[in-house]
Amino acid sequence: MRVLFVMIAAAFMLTAGAGAEEAKVEIKSLVEGGASPQASVSDLSWMIGHWKGEGLGGHSEEVISAPADGQMMGMFRQTTAEGALMFYEFYLFVEEEGSLVLKIKHFNPDLTGWEDKGDYAAFPLVALGENAVYFDGLTFALEGDDVLHAAVSIGEEGGTNRADFRYERQTP
């Protein structure tokens, strides 16, 4: 996991200084030994859709599917401001033990993985609001109906920096 945080931090450092100039959403951490609250993927239905915006000094895109069998699937693409691909993510919001865990796998533009084949980054649920979800070090928050904010702690575990994203809902 430490290698993952270092790779994300390196990507962040290459693009730091640019990005959304919006008010920052809160990032929460799970207290050591703390339990995640009760939740299901249906609590995240406000996130479903296609989102485009800015973050990490470039262009970001999220596609989040409707729940199926206790999971919601998501895909993320990051490009530079000039449009060059930086990386992809494939992720799942998963119901586990009555709560939620966000599981993410990262990929280079050629689809080589950052994590080992059977590994992924896991973010347990910390708190759930009406239109916000707080995973350990990663937050999604809805503003109105059509603006999604995301924020993640990056760097060493516990987060020494943060990356902020601002997306607008795309209509078909």
C-alpha positions in Angstrom: 0.0 0.0 0.0 2.9 2.4 0.8 4.1 2.1 -2.8 0.6 3.1 -4.1 0.6 6.2 -1.9 4.1 7.1 -3.2 3.0 6.7 -6.8 0.0 8.8 -6.3 2.1 11.4 -4.5 4.5 11.5 -7.4 1.7 12.1 -9.9 0.3 14.8 -7.6 3.7 16.5 -7.3 4.1 16.6 -11.1 0.8 18.4 -11.4 0.6 20.4 -8.1 -0.4 24.0 -8.2 -3.2 23.5 -10.7 -6.7 22.3 -10.2 -10.0 23.4 -8.9 -10.0 26.6 -6.8 -13.2 25.7 -5.0 -13.9 25.5 -1.3 -12.3 22.2 -0.1 -14.5 19.4 1.1 -13.6 17.8 4.4 -11.5 14.6 4.4 -12.1 12.3 7.4 -10.0 9.4 8.7 -11.2 6.3 10.5 -10.1 6.3 14.1 -7.7 3.4 14.8 -9.8 0.5 16.0 -13.0 2.4 15.0 -15.9 0.8 13.3 -17.5 1.8 10.0 -21.2 2.9 10.2 -24.0 0.9 8.8 -24.6 1.7 5.1 -25.5 0.1 1.8 -24.7 1.0 -1.8 -28.2 2.3 -2.3 -27.2 5.2 0.0 -24.8 6.3 -2.8 -27.4 6.5 -5.5 -26.8 10.3 -5.8 -23.4 9.5 -7.3 -24.7 7.6 -10.3 -23.7 9.1 -13.6 -21.1 10.5 -15.9 -18.9 13.3 -14.4 -16.2 15.4 -16.0 -14.1 18.1 -14.4 -10.6 19.1 -13.2 -8.1 17.9 -10.7 -4.4 17.1 -10.4 -3.7 19.9 -12.8 -5.6 18.3 -15.7 -8.9 16.8 -16.8 -10.7 14.1 -14.8 -13.6 11.9 -15.6 -15.7 9.5 -13.4 -18.4 7.1 -14.6 -20.4 5.5 -11.7 -22.9 2.8 -12.3 -26.2 1.9 -10.5 -26.0 -0.7 -7.7 -26.1 -4.4 -8.6 -25.7 -7.3 -6.1 -24.3 -5.1 -3.3 -21.8 -3.2 -5.4 -21.5 -0.1 -7.5 -18.8 0.0 -10.2 -16.8 3.1 -11.1 -14.2 4.1 -13.7 -11.8 7.1 -13.5 -9.6 8.6 -16.2 -7.0 11.4 -15.6 -5.3 13.4 -18.3 -2.9 16.3 -18.3 -4.1 19.8 -19.2 -2.8 19.0 -22.7 -4.9 15.8 -22.9 -2.1 13.2 -22.4 -3.3 10.2 -20.4 -1.8 9.9 -16.9 -3.7 6.9 -15.4 -6.9 5.1 -15.0 -8.8 3.6 -12.0 -11.3 0.9 -11.8 -13.2 0.8 -8.5 -16.0 -0.7 -6.5 -18.2 0.5 -3.7 -18.8 -2.8 -1.9 -21.1 -3.8 0.9 -19.1 -5.6 3.6 -20.2 -6.5 7.1 -23.1 -4.1 7.0 -21.0 -1.1 5.8 -19.2 0.0 2.7 -15.6 -0.2 1.5 -14.3 1.6 -1.6 -11.8 -0.7 -3.4 -9.6 0.8 -6.1 -7.1 -0.5 -8.7 -4.9 1.9 -10.6 -3.6 1.4 -14.1 -1.0 3.2 -16.4 -2.3 4.3 -19.8 -1.0 0.9 -21.2 -3.2 -0.9 -18.6 -0.2 -2.2 -16.5 -1.4 -2.2 -12.9 0.1 -0.2 -10.1 -1.0 -2.8 -7.5 -0.1 -6.5 -7.7 -2.6 -8.7 -9.5 -4.7 -9.6 -6.4 -4.2 -6.3 -4.5 -6.2 -3.1 -4.4 -6.3 0.1 -2.3 -9.2 -0.2 0.3 -10.9 2.8 1.9 -13.4 1.8 4.6 -16.4 4.0 5.3 -16.0 6.7 8.0 -19.3 8.6 7.8 -22.3 9.1 5.5 -24.1 12.4 5.0 -27.2 13.2 3.0 -25.1 14.1 -0.1 -21.6 13.2 1.1 -19.7 10.0 1.7 -16.5 9.9 3.7 -14.1 7.0 3.2 -10.9 6.8 5.1 -8.9 9.5 3.4 -11.3 10.0 0.5 -14.5 12.1 0.2 -17.2 12.5 -2.4 -19.7 15.4 -1.9 -22.6 16.6 -4.1 -23.3 20.3 -4.5 -26.8 20.9 -5.8 -27.8 18.3 -8.4 -24.9 18.6 -10.9 -21.6 19.3 -9.2 -19.6 16.5 -7.5 -16.5 17.3 -5.4 -13.9 14.6 -4.5 -10.9 15.0 -2.3 -8.2 12.4 -1.4 -5.3 12.4 1.0 -2.2 11.4 -0.8 1.4 10.7 0.1 2.4 8.6 3.1 -0.4 6.8 4.8 -2.4 9.3 6.8 -1.9 11.8 3.9 0.5 14.6 3.7 -1.1 16.3 0.8 -4.5 16.3 -0.8 -5.9 16.4 -4.3 -9.2 18.1 -5.0 -11.5 17.4 -7.9 -14.6 19.3 -9.2 -16.9 17.5 -11.6 -20.0 18.5 -13.5 -22.7 16.0 -14.4 -22.8 15.1 -18.1 -26.1 14.5 -19.8 -26.5 12.0 -22.6 
